[in-house]
Amino acid sequence: MLFNSIEFIIFLPVVFLLYWFVFKKTSWQNICIVVASYVFYGWWDRRFLLLIALTTLCSYLSGIGIERHEGNRRLQKAISALNIILNLSILCCFKYFNFFSENLALLFKTFGYELDGFTLTILLPVGISFYTFQALSYTIDVYRRKLKATHDPAAFFAFIGFFPQLVAGPIERATNLLPQFSRPRTFNYGKAVDGMRQMLWGFFKKVVVADNCAIFANGIFENYDAMSGSALFMGAFFFTIQIYGDFSGYSDIAMGCARLFGVDLMRNFSCPYFSRDIAEFWRRWHISLTTWFRDYVYIPLGGSRKGRWKSLRNTMVIFLVSGFWHGANLTFIVWGIYHALLFIPLLLSGRNRKYRDTAAAGRLFPHFKELLQMTLVFGLTLVGWIVFRAESIGQATGYLKGMCSRSLFTVPVMPGIGITRTLAATTFFFIFVLFIAEWHHREKAHGLDINLRRQPLRYAVYLAVLLAIFLFKATEPAAFVYFQF
């Protein structure tokens, strides 16, 4: 079920009313969440409900098993490892089996051996990377004694399957989300209203900004070999805005929706395009995944405590794994390496933690140096998004080569993709609105976290955003980009 669908508009208030006015006990509210989440997830393909149920059940039982063998760390380690291997095996089978099979056949071919690559014709379950990592965090935290194993199956199934963040995150930690399902929740009017504001802002970013940018980005990337360098630059620019508006918009909707049910999710984006270096960008982009890899991969490998070279190795591993997490394609791996190469100079010079505050904190405008830094980081990430968006390394190379030609400095012409000047003008206008709103609210939770004294002005802003969503939504709504991951 898509957030931006008629089904969800009907689904959400029904679940909300049942949750608060029918099932008033915590245990029944959790059961309500589980049933609603499985309906929400099964709307795509009910067959995949068995996978998420298996992942959830195995992780739940592993936590209890680890707890029951408190005095035997070897057995606890075995139980934890078994659950991790099982869940990663399911993930790899659905997401990476064909990638490894095809590349293994290609490797043998380079040495003169013909190997028939066996591939599986299977669909990738929506959100499998997200809920698998969420389940893994629980098992690891119980093993590390950071969290006690839960014996409440309804609370645990709600933790793994919570529908607002089920299919595209944020990837919640058991230490944050699970206790919220274990204690009583009361309706908070102020929290619910702010949640609706955040959802409204998320829909604006997705429906108005991202979906309209997708029309340009898709048309240009699909016809890149017939485009001028300036048109290719515009395609990269539109995709850079699209993926941010799309993914951060989903996160805003998820966070706002969760607050309607008295649940707080972690923030997943914090104005990443206002970063002053790549290290700051990664502290602000897809925060739940970045911190997950930090806590469960980077630190266990030794982090930055065991010398410079091991720190470099661990950093490269993190970016490679991050790239590979996004999909079974060499483009994602190259994208990860690219960002690692941008990050490593900061690490070597000790400047990777330099910018931990907000750009131009307490000021309306940035200094000229900050503006140059943000422009540079935006440009570097734009180049990376070209590789990320491309279907192959050959396409990425051809796209970059075409963009860096002399035609980069000509007026962009986009033939054959059916884009009008009116659509271009309105899309640029709403991109401008997005950047102004997020810059003005960069130290707040979201772009509609406004504090206007006059109530009519507040409602006028909400109405304007709502009208923009209905009047300027894309003619062909696009699926959320991160559903494929």
Sequence and secondary structure as in RCSB ss.txt:
>XXXX:A:sequence
MLFNSIEFIIFLPVVFLLYWFVFKKTSWQNICIVVASYVFYGWWDRRFLLLIALTTLCSYLSGIGIERHEGNRRL
QKAISALNIILNLSILCCFKYFNFFSENLALLFKTFGYELDGFTLTILLPVGISFYTFQALSYTIDVYRRKLKAT
HDPAAFFAFIGFFPQLVAGPIERATNLLPQFSRPRTFNYGKAVDGMRQMLWGFFKKVVVADNCAIFANGIFENYD
AMSGSALFMGAFFFTIQIYGDFSGYSDIAMGCARLFGVDLMRNFSCPYFSRDIAEFWRRWHISLTTWFRDYVYIP
LGGSRKGRWKSLRNTMVIFLVSGFWHGANLTFIVWGIYHALLFIPLLLSGRNRKYRDTAAAGRLFPHFKELLQMT
LVFGLTLVGWIVFRAESIGQATGYLKGMCSRSLFTVPVMPGIGITRTLAATTFFFIFVLFIAEWHHREKAHGLDI
NLRRQPLRYAVYLAVLLAIFLFKATEPAAFVYFQF
>XXXX:A:secstr
  TTSHHHHHHHHHHHHIIIII  SHHHHHHHHHHHHHHHHHTT GGGHHHHHHHHHHHHHHHHHHHHTTT HHH
HHHHHHHHHHHHHHHHHHHHTHHHHHHHHHHHHHHTT             TTHHHHHHHHHHHHHHHHTTSS   
  HHHHHHHHH GGGTTT     HHHHHHHHHS     HHHHHHHHHHHHHHHIIIIIIIHHHHHHHHHHHHTGG
GS HHHHHHHHHHHHHHHHHHHHHHHHHHHHHHHHTT       S GGG SSHHHHHHHSSHHHHHHHIIIIITT
TTTTSS HHHHHHHHHHHHHHHHHHT SSHHHHHHHHHHHHHHHHHHHTT TTS  S TTTT SS  HHHHHHHH
HHHHHHHHHHHHHH SSHHHHHHHHHHHTSGGGGS    TTS   HHHHHHHHHHHHHHHHHHHHTTTSSSTT  
  SSHHHHHHHHHHHHHHHHHS  SS    GGGG 
